[in-house]
Amino acid sequence: MASGAALYATSDGLKRRNFGREDSEIEDIISKTSSLNLADRKMKFSDIWATTNENPESSSSDHIAAGQGNSRYGLFNWSSIIILTAISAFVRLYQISKTNYVVWDEAHFGKFGSHYIQHEYYFDVHPPLGKLLVGLSGYLAGYDGSFAFESGHHFPETLNFQFMRTFNAFFGILCTPIAYQTAVLSGFSKPTVWLITLSVVFEMISLTLAKFILLDSMLLFFTVTTFYCLVKLHKLRLESQSLSKRGLLWLAITGVSIGCVCSVKWVGLFITCVVGLYTIFDLYIKYCEFETNQTSFSTYFKHWIARIFTLILIPFTIYLACFKIHFMVLNKSGSGDGSVSSLLQASFENNSIEGGPRTVRYGSMVTMRSHGLSPNLLHSHPSRYPEGSLQQQVTTYGYKDNNNEFLIEFDLESGNNGEFATYEPLEGENITTRPLLDGDIVRFVHKDTGCLLHSHAIPAAISKSQNEVSCYSSLEASDPKDEWILEIQVQEESPDSFFANESKDEVHPISTNFRLKHRVLGCYLATSGYSYPAWGFGQGEVICKHSFVGADKTTWWNVEDHVNPSLELPEKAYMAPKPKFWKEFIMLNYAMMSSNNALLPDPDRFDKLSSEWWQWPILQIGLRMCSWTSTDVKYFLMGNPVVTWGSTALIGCFVIYTIVLLWLWQRQRIVYHGGILDSVFNQYLIQGLAPFVAWLFNYYPFIAMGRVTYLHHYAPALYFGIFVSGFVIEQALKKLPKLIRLISYAVLYAGIIGMFYYLKDFSFGMEGPSINFQHLKLLETWMV
């Protein structure tokens, strides 16, 4: 270095002196940085995050410290949480028992709680956890489960409905402290934390829903906890603590929260997808570190194992456990028997299965249950298909009635020879009969209408690639397309040795699983898992399907009820095989999926309660939750306009803000020196982008799906819209003078609280004629 300096000095003495100063500065930098390593950088990254998260234009007193080192901030946080939670509790519990009758969907979920208390099996489109909690609230309230929860009916004096509503309200109340802590952990300033939390407190959709026995507060609570866990995992990642004991604990807590939110309603999958997307992002970072030798393969592998166990296995275990408890508690016959397998029904106390004689014979009356995506009973009714053959419809139906009954008749050749099994015998005449055997050719006569189960080369109504199944003609005009070949697949064995010697070639009710092959077309009677529209009463589609795999359960059937007065009953009651949990679990989830798909809007019927997705962010329409007579207390489900309209506008601003950021980054006007580890980028990621993605994931599916929708479906998305709003407002105000910022926040607080106070009767209940509340109509479309 000295010789270089001397050579440079021969040409310019002034530059020689400058070179010497620069040389000494370089040596000083090298000496100061020679001891640094990547581990030190990782250890201090949380400090960088906390530092860069401070607003350089404001004093430190305006911001909440990321850690808990400052006791003054800790005291402020706890006092704020207590105050805001108390306010949240007051507005949600105030006059919660004002209506002593069943309001809106309390008719559904209160009734499901009753079923749990009385142990009666029921069917619903939602997973069990939320309804189990409703049942628990009734049990803790001393409720005996005898009330029918019919809409508009008054609660009996023996039912402590106020306790049940309060139990539900606490899930809504607890969203407040978790929202506050989420905002703190995300690094928002104190005024923004209060803005976000006040918006959650006075957000009127979730506030009103919290006052009744519904699932929405539980769904929102577990959605909120899942997002909080996501923010916590993000912070732990920045601190390189993902595999620490604390990191693994929070991964497990996240898995528990995911399992709970998905076990309340399937829409919990939306926030689960957000966690999954972040996990992919996180593992990509770990992969980059592995590729650049910053971490070992064993450490990278541990990250994968930890996430598979905590974010997949734990949620799935909780989901399974909820169904296990569901089956264990509901051990008596109930309204939902028609939607589950014959084996499960047979295990219920006081079940209604007409097991009848143990061998099914020609001339018997039977009902047949599918093992497929619509595990319901084969059904027909006089209504006809609106297109295709225009013949009588064949469906699957989840309830028991006379239209499920079919008579077993000999094949066409026997009929041509005058041999019938289903005609009433003349006086002194004997009807020939015999057992139904594997490989037999059989016809099925619909008992009520007299037509035969039939198929032909006409496309099915929904599954166009398969053949339509109908009921057609009569025995006198029967043709070969009425014939089916019976193929026995499995004979379930009874645990009672008395039934151990039943013939394997004969059909037995409950225990024999078989397929029915169309003799002419070679296809199999099957269910598609789809449901017919209104013209088919939302019942399951039945098709004739070409299936080359015997294990295809959509083509499997079994006899459930068997009635034949001419046969003797067994000497003792039949003991059915124990139902297999995995099979029942899968079939019930398929049935739930099928029923969800059937929740389509009826174009021929005006539903004054439903609304479209585009109406929610602009609050064009609300929802009347009960009767609207002058003597009733009336509740109108409507969002707080300041919160909802504000979030809608600010989400649009966030999209523009993001586009501008991307343009500036592409033009290299802004540079993230740390790449995806850059503290400024991570601030944008967790404060703005993550809640925006969560809003999108909780909103867009309702745009894409065809099912009927209501305003309350927007509540989870609106929660994340509030966080996006907080981010945009903080970015917009952070460079303004402190006094102007504080005034701006005060105006926003006043707007949120003032608007709620103005519209409070929507949530607290309107007494008297609705004309007295017309001044609350901010839009003409509000049906107040």
C-alpha distance (Angstrom), angle and dihedral (degrees) to the residues before:
residue distance angle dihedral
M1 . . .
A2 3.84 . .
S3 3.82 94.0 .
G4 3.80 89.8 49.2
A5 3.79 89.9 53.1
A6 3.82 92.1 49.3
L7 3.81 92.4 50.2
Y8 3.76 90.0 50.5
A9 3.79 90.5 49.4
T10 3.81 94.1 61.0
S11 3.78 90.6 68.1
D12 3.80 101.0 39.7
G13 3.76 126.9 5.7
L14 3.82 93.4 -164.8
K15 3.75 92.6 55.2
R16 3.76 89.6 47.2
R17 3.75 89.6 63.3
N18 3.82 92.2 47.3
F19 3.79 91.2 49.4
G20 3.75 90.3 52.3
R21 3.81 91.4 53.6
E22 3.81 92.5 47.9
D23 3.79 89.9 47.2
S24 3.79 91.5 54.9
E25 3.83 91.0 48.1
I26 3.80 91.8 52.5
E27 3.79 91.4 49.6
D28 3.82 88.9 50.1
I29 3.83 91.9 51.9
I30 3.81 91.2 48.3
S31 3.78 92.3 50.5
K32 3.81 92.0 49.5
T33 3.83 95.7 47.7
S34 3.81 101.1 37.1
S35 3.80 91.6 89.8
L36 3.81 95.6 50.2
N37 3.82 120.3 104.4
L38 3.78 138.6 173.4
A39 3.79 93.4 -97.2
D40 3.81 90.5 59.0
R41 3.78 89.6 49.9
K42 3.79 91.5 52.4
M43 3.78 93.1 46.8
K44 3.79 92.1 53.0
F45 3.78 97.1 42.3
S46 3.79 92.8 95.8
D47 3.79 88.1 55.3
I48 3.79 89.7 52.1
W49 3.82 89.1 49.6
A50 3.79 92.3 50.6
T51 3.80 92.1 46.0
T52 3.79 98.3 47.2
N53 3.77 90.5 45.2
E54 3.79 90.3 66.4
N55 3.77 116.7 96.8
P56 3.82 106.6 -118.1
E57 3.78 90.2 -155.7
S58 3.82 95.1 58.6
S59 3.75 136.8 55.4
S60 3.77 120.2 -98.4
S61 3.79 90.2 -111.0
D62 3.80 89.2 71.5
H63 3.80 92.9 63.5
I64 3.75 137.6 62.7
A65 3.75 114.7 -122.1
A66 3.78 113.7 -118.3
G67 3.78 91.5 -132.3
Q68 3.79 132.5 45.1
G69 3.78 98.2 -116.1
N70 3.80 95.5 111.0
S71 3.81 108.8 71.2
R72 3.81 91.3 -161.3
Y73 3.81 90.7 61.2
G74 3.82 90.6 44.3
L75 3.81 90.8 53.5
F76 3.80 90.5 47.1
N77 3.81 91.3 50.3
W78 3.78 94.5 50.1
S79 3.79 94.3 45.0
S80 3.82 89.9 48.3
I81 3.79 91.6 49.8
I82 3.80 91.9 49.8
I83 3.80 93.5 48.2
L84 3.79 95.9 45.5
T85 3.82 93.6 43.4
A86 3.81 90.3 50.1
I87 3.80 90.1 52.6
S88 3.80 90.2 47.4
A89 3.81 91.0 50.5
F90 3.80 92.1 48.8
V91 3.81 96.5 52.5
R92 3.80 92.4 44.3
L93 3.80 97.5 45.0
Y94 3.79 97.9 37.5
Q95 3.82 109.7 116.2
I96 3.81 90.2 -13.3
S97 3.81 90.4 154.9
K98 3.81 94.3 45.4
T99 3.80 89.9 114.4
N100 3.79 113.2 50.2
Y101 3.78 94.0 -169.9
V102 3.81 136.5 76.8
V103 3.81 111.9 -76.8
W104 3.82 124.7 -158.8
D105 3.84 114.3 -56.1
E106 3.79 92.6 6.1
A107 3.80 80.5 91.6
H108 3.81 88.1 68.8
F109 3.77 106.4 33.7
G110 3.79 96.9 36.9
K111 3.79 88.0 52.3
F112 3.80 91.2 50.9
G113 3.80 88.7 52.4
S114 3.81 87.7 53.3
H115 3.79 90.6 53.5
Y116 3.81 90.8 55.5
I117 3.79 91.9 50.1
Q118 3.81 91.0 49.5
H119 3.84 92.3 38.8
E120 3.83 91.6 -127.0
Y121 3.78 116.8 151.2
Y122 3.81 116.5 -118.1
F123 3.80 136.5 169.3
D124 3.80 127.8 -128.8
V125 3.80 136.8 162.9
H126 3.83 93.6 -121.3
P127 3.83 128.7 76.2
P128 3.81 115.8 -102.3
L129 3.83 108.0 -108.9
G130 3.81 99.5 86.5
K131 3.78 92.6 44.6
L132 3.80 91.1 46.2
L133 3.81 87.0 55.9
V134 3.81 89.8 49.9
G135 3.80 88.6 51.6
L136 3.80 89.3 48.4
S137 3.80 90.7 53.1
G138 3.80 89.7 52.4
Y139 3.79 91.7 48.0
L140 3.82 91.5 50.4
A141 3.81 88.6 48.4
G142 3.81 90.8 56.0
Y143 3.80 92.9 -112.3
D144 3.83 116.0 160.6
G145 3.83 96.5 -154.8
S146 3.80 95.6 -117.8
F147 3.83 98.3 119.9
A148 3.81 114.5 98.8
F149 3.86 95.0 -147.3
E150 3.79 92.5 -139.2
S151 3.79 112.8 178.3
G152 3.81 113.1 -91.6
H153 3.81 94.5 7.7
H154 3.78 117.6 131.3
F155 3.78 118.7 -112.1
P156 3.81 114.7 -110.4
E157 3.79 117.5 -113.0
T158 3.80 89.6 -113.2
L159 3.83 92.1 62.6
N160 3.80 115.8 82.8
F161 3.80 94.1 -151.4
Q162 3.80 90.8 163.1
F163 3.82 90.1 65.2
M164 3.82 91.6 47.9
R165 3.80 91.5 50.5
T166 3.80 91.7 45.9
F167 3.82 90.1 50.6
N168 3.81 88.7 55.6
A169 3.82 92.6 43.5
F170 3.79 92.0 58.7
F171 3.81 90.0 67.0
G172 3.80 87.9 57.2
I173 3.80 92.4 44.8
L174 3.81 92.6 52.0
C175 3.79 90.5 57.2
T176 3.82 87.3 73.9
P177 3.84 100.6 63.9
I178 3.79 91.0 39.9
A179 3.82 91.4 51.4
Y180 3.82 88.8 49.7
Q181 3.81 92.9 50.2
T182 3.80 91.2 45.1
A183 3.80 90.5 54.9
V184 3.83 91.0 47.1
L185 3.78 92.6 48.8
S186 3.81 90.4 48.2
G187 3.81 88.7 59.0
F188 3.80 101.6 -113.5
S189 3.79 119.3 157.9
K190 3.80 118.7 -101.1
P191 3.83 95.1 -103.5
T192 3.81 90.2 50.8
V193 3.81 91.9 47.5
W194 3.79 88.7 54.9
L195 3.80 91.0 45.5
I196 3.81 92.1 52.7
T197 3.80 93.7 44.7
L198 3.80 94.9 46.3
S199 3.80 88.2 51.2
V200 3.81 89.2 54.0
V201 3.82 91.9 46.1
F202 3.81 94.7 51.1
E203 3.82 98.4 33.5
M204 3.80 96.8 125.7
I205 3.81 102.3 -155.7
S206 3.79 94.8 61.8
L207 3.82 90.9 33.9
T208 3.81 92.8 57.9
L209 3.79 94.0 42.6
A210 3.81 89.6 53.3
K211 3.80 90.6 64.7
F212 3.80 94.7 67.3
I213 3.81 140.7 56.4
L214 3.80 97.2 -91.6
L215 3.80 139.0 125.2
D216 3.80 97.5 -122.6
S217 3.82 96.6 87.6
M218 3.80 90.9 50.2
L219 3.79 91.1 48.2
L220 3.81 91.7 49.3
F221 3.81 92.4 45.9
F222 3.79 94.3 54.8
T223 3.82 90.3 41.9
V224 3.81 88.9 54.0
T225 3.82 93.2 47.4
T226 3.81 91.0 48.8
F227 3.80 91.7 53.9
Y228 3.80 90.9 46.4
C229 3.80 88.6 53.6
L230 3.81 89.4 50.5
V231 3.81 91.1 54.4
K232 3.81 89.5 47.2
L233 3.82 91.2 51.7
H234 3.80 89.3 49.9
K235 3.79 91.4 54.0
L236 3.81 91.3 47.4
R237 3.80 89.9 50.7
L238 3.80 90.4 54.5
E239 3.80 88.3 52.0
S240 3.85 91.5 47.8
Q241 3.81 88.4 -120.3
S242 3.81 99.6 124.6
L243 3.81 93.6 114.4
S244 3.78 96.3 37.3
K245 3.80 120.0 106.0
R246 3.80 88.9 -100.7
G247 3.80 91.5 48.2
L248 3.80 93.5 50.1
L249 3.80 90.5 46.2
W250 3.79 91.6 54.9
L251 3.79 91.7 45.7
A252 3.81 87.5 54.8
I253 3.83 91.8 47.1
T254 3.80 88.6 50.9
G255 3.80 89.4 52.4
V256 3.80 91.1 50.6
S257 3.80 90.9 50.2
I258 3.81 91.6 48.8
G259 3.80 90.4 49.7
C260 3.81 91.0 51.2
V261 3.80 97.2 46.6
C262 3.81 91.9 49.3
S263 3.82 90.3 46.8
V264 3.80 92.3 56.6
K265 3.82 97.5 49.7
W266 3.77 133.1 -13.3
V267 3.81 89.6 -121.8
G268 3.81 83.5 76.7
L269 3.80 83.8 82.0
F270 3.82 87.7 76.0
I271 3.82 94.8 68.0
T272 3.81 87.8 38.1
C273 3.81 88.4 60.5
V274 3.80 89.5 52.8
V275 3.81 90.2 54.7
G276 3.80 88.8 46.3
L277 3.79 91.7 52.0
Y278 3.79 91.3 50.3
T279 3.82 90.0 47.6
I280 3.80 90.0 55.0
F281 3.81 88.9 50.5
D282 3.81 90.9 48.3
L283 3.80 93.8 48.8
Y284 3.80 89.8 48.0
I285 3.80 88.7 58.2
K286 3.79 89.5 49.4
Y287 3.81 89.4 49.6
C288 3.82 91.3 52.4
E289 3.79 89.5 50.7
F290 3.80 89.5 50.5
E291 3.81 92.3 48.2
T292 3.80 91.0 51.5
N293 3.83 92.3 46.8
Q294 3.79 92.4 -113.2
T295 3.79 90.0 125.0
S296 3.78 135.2 23.6
F297 3.79 127.2 -110.1
S298 3.80 91.3 -114.9
T299 3.82 90.8 56.2
Y300 3.79 91.3 46.7
F301 3.81 89.8 49.3
K302 3.82 90.5 50.5
H303 3.80 90.0 55.8
W304 3.81 89.5 56.5
I305 3.81 93.9 46.5
A306 3.80 92.1 47.3
R307 3.80 92.4 52.9
I308 3.80 95.5 43.3
F309 3.79 90.7 52.2
T310 3.82 98.4 41.9
L311 3.82 103.2 32.7
I312 3.81 99.7 35.5
L313 3.80 111.9 21.2
I314 3.81 97.5 39.4
P315 3.85 94.9 49.5
F316 3.80 91.7 45.1
T317 3.81 91.0 48.6
I318 3.81 90.7 52.3
Y319 3.80 90.8 47.7
L320 3.81 90.2 50.4
A321 3.80 92.1 46.2
C322 3.80 91.2 54.9
F323 3.80 90.8 55.8
K324 3.79 91.3 44.7
I325 3.80 89.9 55.0
H326 3.81 88.7 43.9
F327 3.82 91.6 57.5
M328 3.79 93.2 41.8
V329 3.81 94.8 52.0
L330 3.82 96.8 41.6
N331 3.81 98.4 61.8
K332 3.81 98.5 139.9
S333 3.77 131.1 78.6
G334 3.79 113.7 -94.0
S335 3.79 147.0 151.0
G336 3.80 93.8 -60.4
D337 3.80 98.1 58.1
G338 3.78 91.8 105.7
S339 3.81 92.8 64.3
V340 3.82 99.7 55.1
S341 3.78 135.3 67.1
S342 3.78 122.9 -78.4
L343 3.81 90.5 -117.0
L344 3.80 92.4 56.6
Q345 3.79 91.6 46.2
A346 3.79 90.3 50.4
S347 3.81 88.6 57.1
F348 3.83 91.8 57.3
E349 3.77 121.8 98.1
N350 3.83 113.1 -109.7
N351 3.80 92.4 7.8
S352 3.78 118.1 179.1
I353 3.81 99.2 -135.8
E354 3.78 112.3 135.3
G355 3.78 94.7 -144.4
G356 3.79 91.9 173.0
P357 3.79 122.1 166.9
R358 3.79 114.9 -1.0
T359 3.81 96.8 -123.8
V360 3.79 119.5 60.8
R361 3.78 111.4 -137.7
Y362 3.78 136.0 -175.8
G363 3.78 109.7 -82.0
S364 3.82 92.6 35.2
M365 3.78 122.2 130.0
V366 3.82 111.5 -127.7
T367 3.77 142.3 171.8
M368 3.81 116.9 -146.7
R369 3.78 126.9 -149.6
S370 3.80 126.2 -154.8
H371 3.81 123.6 -130.7
G372 3.79 92.7 -157.3
L373 3.77 138.8 88.7
S374 3.81 91.1 -56.3
P375 3.81 100.7 44.0
N376 3.78 91.9 -169.6
L377 3.78 136.8 115.6
L378 3.80 124.8 -74.9
H379 3.79 105.6 -104.9
S380 3.77 142.2 178.4
H381 3.79 134.8 -179.3
P382 3.82 137.0 178.7
S383 3.82 93.7 -93.8
R384 3.78 114.3 106.3
Y385 3.80 135.1 -141.5
P386 3.82 110.3 -92.6
E387 3.81 90.5 -137.6
G388 3.80 138.5 9.6
S389 3.81 111.3 44.9
L390 3.84 93.6 -6.9
Q391 3.79 85.8 -140.5
Q392 3.81 128.2 135.8
Q393 3.81 113.9 -59.9
V394 3.81 123.1 -110.9
T395 3.81 115.7 -160.5
T396 3.79 142.4 150.5
Y397 3.78 117.4 -104.5
G398 3.80 130.7 -162.8
Y399 3.79 97.2 -146.9
K400 3.77 132.7 63.5
D401 3.80 119.1 -109.9
N402 3.79 140.2 134.7
N403 3.80 93.5 -86.9
N404 3.82 89.1 71.3
E405 3.81 92.6 65.1
F406 3.82 122.1 105.4
L407 3.81 131.3 177.3
I408 3.81 120.9 -137.8
E409 3.80 113.4 -125.7
F410 3.81 134.9 -176.3
D411 3.79 120.2 -102.8
L412 3.81 124.7 -82.9
E413 3.79 94.5 -95.9
S414 3.79 91.3 56.6
G415 3.79 89.5 48.5
N416 3.82 91.2 51.8
N417 3.79 86.7 53.9
G418 3.80 90.7 53.4
E419 3.80 95.3 -104.5
F420 3.79 113.9 136.7
A421 3.79 132.2 164.2
T422 3.79 101.4 -169.0
Y423 3.81 103.9 51.3
E424 3.76 118.9 102.5
P425 3.84 106.3 -104.3
L426 3.79 119.0 -116.0
E427 3.77 117.9 -120.3
G428 3.79 108.8 -69.2
E429 3.84 92.0 6.8
N430 3.81 121.8 125.0
I431 3.77 119.2 -146.6
T432 3.78 114.0 -138.8
T433 3.80 113.1 -126.4
R434 3.79 139.3 166.1
P435 3.81 139.3 173.1
L436 3.79 119.9 -73.9
L437 3.82 105.5 -110.9
D438 3.79 137.9 -166.5
G439 3.82 108.8 -86.7
D440 3.80 95.3 21.8
I441 3.80 120.8 143.8
V442 3.77 106.9 -129.5
R443 3.79 141.7 174.8
F444 3.82 125.7 -147.7
V445 3.80 120.0 -145.3
H446 3.79 117.8 -160.1
K447 3.79 101.9 -126.9
D448 3.81 100.0 -144.7
T449 3.82 100.2 42.0
G450 3.82 100.7 27.3
C451 3.81 94.9 -134.3
L452 3.82 124.2 128.1
L453 3.79 131.5 -113.2
H454 3.79 102.8 -102.5
S455 3.79 142.9 174.7
H456 3.79 135.2 -171.7
A457 3.80 141.4 170.0
I458 3.80 94.0 -79.4
P459 3.83 118.9 118.3
A460 3.79 115.0 -104.1
A461 3.79 117.0 -108.4
I462 3.82 95.5 -107.4
S463 3.82 107.4 6.2
K464 3.80 94.8 57.0
S465 3.81 93.7 -179.3
Q466 3.82 90.5 62.9
N467 3.80 132.3 64.2
E468 3.78 124.4 -95.5
V469 3.82 119.8 -112.7
S470 3.78 118.3 -150.4
C471 3.79 143.4 158.4
Y472 3.78 110.8 -110.4
S473 3.75 145.8 169.2
S474 3.83 123.3 -18.6
L475 3.79 139.5 -93.8
E476 3.80 90.6 -86.6
A477 3.83 92.1 56.3
S478 3.81 99.2 31.7
D479 3.81 121.2 145.8
P480 3.86 135.5 -168.6
K481 3.82 91.6 -89.1
D482 3.81 88.2 72.2
E483 3.80 92.2 65.1
W484 3.80 126.4 100.2
I485 3.81 130.8 -174.4
L486 3.80 113.4 -135.6
E487 3.84 115.8 -137.3
I488 3.82 116.6 -174.4
Q489 3.83 112.2 -144.8
V490 3.82 107.6 174.3
Q491 3.79 136.4 4.3
E492 3.82 110.4 -152.3
E493 3.81 111.9 -144.5
S494 3.79 122.1 -130.8
P495 3.83 116.5 -129.4
D496 3.83 86.9 -133.9
S497 3.83 110.8 90.5
F498 3.82 89.0 -147.9
F499 3.84 88.3 76.7
A500 3.81 96.0 40.2
N501 3.83 95.8 105.2
E502 3.80 99.1 55.0
S503 3.80 111.7 138.5
K504 3.80 114.9 -97.1
D505 3.81 91.3 -148.6
E506 3.80 96.3 55.8
V507 3.78 128.8 78.9
H508 3.80 114.5 -113.8
P509 3.79 125.4 -172.5
I510 3.80 116.2 -102.5
S511 3.81 96.6 -3.4
T512 3.85 103.6 59.9
N513 3.81 118.3 81.0
F514 3.80 114.2 -164.4
R515 3.80 144.8 163.6
L516 3.80 127.8 -132.9
K517 3.81 115.0 -141.7
H518 3.78 118.9 -163.5
R519 3.79 106.9 -120.5
V520 3.83 96.0 -144.3
L521 3.83 103.9 34.0
G522 3.80 99.1 32.2
C523 3.81 92.0 -135.0
Y524 3.80 126.2 126.2
L525 3.79 130.5 -118.3
A526 3.81 103.2 -108.6
T527 3.78 147.2 154.5
S528 3.81 120.9 -116.7
G529 3.81 99.2 -158.0
Y530 3.81 90.4 -120.2
S531 3.77 126.0 113.8
Y532 3.78 128.7 -136.0
P533 3.82 118.7 -116.0
A534 3.79 123.2 -114.8
W535 3.80 93.5 -60.7
G536 3.81 87.8 62.4
F537 3.83 92.9 41.9
G538 3.82 91.5 -116.7
Q539 3.80 91.1 -71.2
G540 3.81 124.6 147.5
E541 3.80 121.8 -81.6
V542 3.83 117.6 -114.7
I543 3.81 118.0 -158.5
C544 3.78 141.3 171.2
K545 3.79 104.0 -116.5
H546 3.80 131.7 -168.8
S547 3.80 101.9 -128.1
F548 3.78 124.3 170.5
V549 3.80 97.5 -179.2
G550 3.77 117.9 81.4
A551 3.81 91.3 -154.5
D552 3.82 91.6 63.2
K553 3.82 98.4 122.4
T554 3.80 93.0 -164.6
T555 3.82 86.0 73.8
W556 3.82 95.9 46.9
W557 3.80 123.2 104.3
N558 3.77 138.2 170.3
V559 3.78 134.7 -165.1
E560 3.79 110.8 -108.3
D561 3.82 108.4 173.6
H562 3.79 117.0 32.0
V563 3.80 121.4 -174.4
N564 3.80 124.5 176.9
P565 3.83 115.8 147.7
S566 3.80 92.0 -167.6
L567 3.83 92.1 64.2
E568 3.77 128.2 75.2
L569 3.78 121.3 -115.3
P570 3.83 118.8 -121.4
E571 3.78 117.0 -91.3
K572 3.79 91.6 -112.2
A573 3.78 135.7 25.6
Y574 3.78 113.4 -83.6
M575 3.80 115.4 -107.2
A576 3.78 107.4 -145.9
P577 3.82 121.8 -145.2
K578 3.78 113.8 -93.1
P579 3.82 110.0 -94.1
K580 3.79 115.9 -111.4
F581 3.80 111.5 -118.9
W582 3.81 95.2 -145.0
K583 3.78 92.4 51.6
E584 3.80 92.9 47.5
F585 3.79 91.3 45.3
I586 3.81 92.7 53.2
M587 3.80 94.6 43.1
L588 3.79 93.0 48.7
N589 3.81 91.7 50.3
Y590 3.79 90.3 49.5
A591 3.81 89.1 50.2
M592 3.81 90.2 50.6
M593 3.79 90.4 49.7
S594 3.79 91.9 49.2
S595 3.80 92.2 48.9
N596 3.81 90.8 48.0
N597 3.78 89.7 53.1
A598 3.79 88.8 52.3
L599 3.82 93.3 58.7
L600 3.79 92.7 98.2
P601 3.80 126.1 148.2
D602 3.79 113.4 -101.0
P603 3.83 108.3 -126.6
D604 3.81 89.9 -158.3
R605 3.80 94.1 54.8
F606 3.78 129.4 63.3
D607 3.79 111.6 -135.6
K608 3.79 107.1 -162.6
L609 3.82 91.5 -171.7
S610 3.81 99.0 54.4
S611 3.78 124.5 84.0
E612 3.78 139.6 -172.8
W613 3.80 125.6 -107.1
W614 3.79 93.9 -114.2
Q615 3.81 91.3 56.6
W616 3.83 95.0 60.6
P617 3.85 102.0 69.4
I618 3.81 91.5 46.6
L619 3.84 95.2 40.2
Q620 3.78 91.9 -131.1
I621 3.78 92.7 155.1
G622 3.80 136.8 21.8
L623 3.78 133.3 -162.6
R624 3.77 128.8 -109.2
M625 3.78 104.5 -138.8
C626 3.80 98.3 -166.5
S627 3.78 145.9 3.2
W628 3.81 115.2 -40.2
T629 3.80 100.8 -147.6
S630 3.79 119.5 130.9
T631 3.82 92.2 -111.6
D632 3.81 95.4 53.5
V633 3.79 127.8 83.7
K634 3.79 103.4 -116.8
Y635 3.81 128.5 -148.4
F636 3.80 122.3 -165.1
L637 3.80 115.9 -163.9
M638 3.79 105.9 -140.7
G639 3.78 135.2 142.1
N640 3.78 126.0 -115.6
P641 3.85 100.7 -95.4
V642 3.82 94.2 -145.6
V643 3.81 90.6 53.9
T644 3.81 98.8 38.4
W645 3.81 100.1 38.2
G646 3.78 89.7 40.8
S647 3.81 93.0 52.0
T648 3.81 91.3 46.7
A649 3.82 92.0 53.7
L650 3.80 94.2 42.4
I651 3.81 93.3 48.6
G652 3.80 85.7 58.5
C653 3.81 88.9 49.1
F654 3.79 89.7 50.6
V655 3.80 91.3 54.6
I656 3.82 89.9 51.5
Y657 3.82 90.5 45.5
T658 3.81 90.3 52.4
I659 3.79 92.8 48.7
V660 3.81 90.0 51.2
L661 3.82 90.8 49.0
L662 3.80 91.0 51.2
W663 3.82 90.7 49.1
L664 3.81 92.2 49.3
W665 3.80 90.8 46.9
Q666 3.78 91.7 48.8
R667 3.81 89.6 49.6
Q668 3.82 88.7 47.4
R669 3.78 90.5 -121.6
I670 3.80 86.8 130.1
V671 3.78 123.5 32.3
Y672 3.79 127.9 -163.1
H673 3.79 98.9 -151.6
G674 3.79 92.6 -169.7
G675 3.80 94.7 47.3
I676 3.80 111.1 -148.5
L677 3.80 87.7 -8.1
D678 3.79 92.5 57.4
S679 3.81 111.5 124.8
V680 3.82 94.7 -137.9
F681 3.79 91.0 50.5
N682 3.81 91.0 48.9
Q683 3.80 90.3 50.6
Y684 3.81 89.3 55.0
L685 3.80 89.9 43.9
I686 3.80 98.6 55.2
Q687 3.82 99.9 31.1
G688 3.78 99.5 42.3
L689 3.78 117.1 6.1
A690 3.83 98.8 44.3
P691 3.83 95.3 52.2
F692 3.81 90.2 42.5
V693 3.81 90.9 54.4
A694 3.81 89.0 46.0
W695 3.83 89.6 51.3
L696 3.80 90.6 49.2
F697 3.81 93.7 47.1
N698 3.81 91.7 49.6
Y699 3.80 93.7 45.9
Y700 3.80 110.2 34.3
P701 3.86 96.2 60.9
F702 3.80 89.2 64.2
I703 3.79 87.8 55.1
A704 3.79 92.2 51.0
M705 3.80 99.7 41.6
G706 3.79 121.5 81.9
R707 3.82 97.8 -146.1
V708 3.79 124.3 113.4
T709 3.82 112.0 -85.9
Y710 3.80 137.0 -160.0
L711 3.80 136.5 -163.7
H712 3.81 94.2 -102.0
H713 3.81 89.2 66.3
Y714 3.82 87.7 73.9
A715 3.84 95.1 60.9
P716 3.86 98.1 92.8
A717 3.81 92.7 44.3
L718 3.80 90.8 48.4
Y719 3.81 90.3 55.0
F720 3.81 89.8 60.4
G721 3.79 91.2 42.2
I722 3.81 86.7 60.8
F723 3.82 90.5 57.7
V724 3.80 91.5 48.3
S725 3.80 88.2 51.4
G726 3.80 90.7 51.8
F727 3.79 90.8 52.8
V728 3.82 94.5 49.4
I729 3.81 92.9 46.3
E730 3.81 92.2 49.4
Q731 3.80 91.7 49.7
A732 3.80 90.7 48.2
L733 3.82 95.7 49.0
K734 3.80 103.4 34.1
K735 3.82 96.2 92.1
L736 3.79 95.6 46.0
P737 3.80 121.5 98.6
K738 3.76 114.1 -82.5
L739 3.81 95.4 -112.1
I740 3.82 93.1 52.1
R741 3.82 90.2 48.1
L742 3.78 92.2 52.0
I743 3.81 91.9 47.3
S744 3.82 90.1 49.4
Y745 3.79 92.0 51.6
A746 3.80 91.1 46.2
V747 3.81 90.1 53.7
L748 3.80 90.6 50.4
Y749 3.81 92.0 48.6
A750 3.80 90.4 49.4
G751 3.81 91.3 48.2
I752 3.82 93.6 52.2
I753 3.82 94.6 45.3
G754 3.81 94.4 39.0
M755 3.80 93.6 51.4
F756 3.79 91.1 48.9
Y757 3.81 90.9 49.9
Y758 3.80 90.6 50.1
L759 3.82 93.1 50.7
K760 3.82 97.1 32.2
D761 3.81 92.6 117.5
F762 3.82 89.1 68.3
S763 3.82 87.9 65.5
F764 3.81 101.8 28.2
G765 3.82 93.9 46.9
M766 3.80 132.9 -97.1
E767 3.79 116.0 -114.6
G768 3.79 122.6 -161.3
P769 3.81 131.3 15.6
S770 3.79 115.4 -12.9
I771 3.82 89.3 -127.4
N772 3.80 86.7 76.1
F773 3.81 90.1 65.2
Q774 3.80 100.8 46.2
H775 3.81 89.9 108.9
L776 3.81 88.0 69.5
K777 3.81 91.6 66.0
L778 3.79 103.2 106.7
L779 3.80 88.7 172.0
E780 3.79 127.9 35.0
T781 3.80 90.0 -129.9
W782 3.81 92.0 66.0
M783 3.82 107.3 105.1
V784 3.79 96.5 -145.4
